[in-house]
Amino acid sequence: MSGAGLLLIVVAFGFLYFVLVRPQKRRQLQSRQLLDSLKVGDEVVTAAGIYGRVAEVLDGDVMVDIAPQVRVRVARRAIGAIIPPAEEPESEEPPAVENGG
């Protein structure tokens, strides 16, 4: 095998590392950080699309209130995202309409 062929293989592996492996590791790290940062009162959405508020954080599970007096146990790894607190929208005034007539 010539030096150029070997160089091509090394470049191909380097490309695959930066395109596939590195982004996947970054996503796994972000997911782990998200799950470690769960706390009581966080609004979450599960991987199944169920919205709720964290009521209790256990070792491998999370108790989530999904409706008044309805609490479900969800695997911690099934939490898809933490929903950021809603910001109060600014009062929008309708734009002034000019009469062209």
Secondary structure by P-SEA (a helix, b strand, c coil): ccaaaaaaaaaaaaaaaacccaaaaaaaaaaaaaaaacccccccccccbbbbbbccccccbbbbbccccbbbbbcccccccccccccccccccccbbbbcc
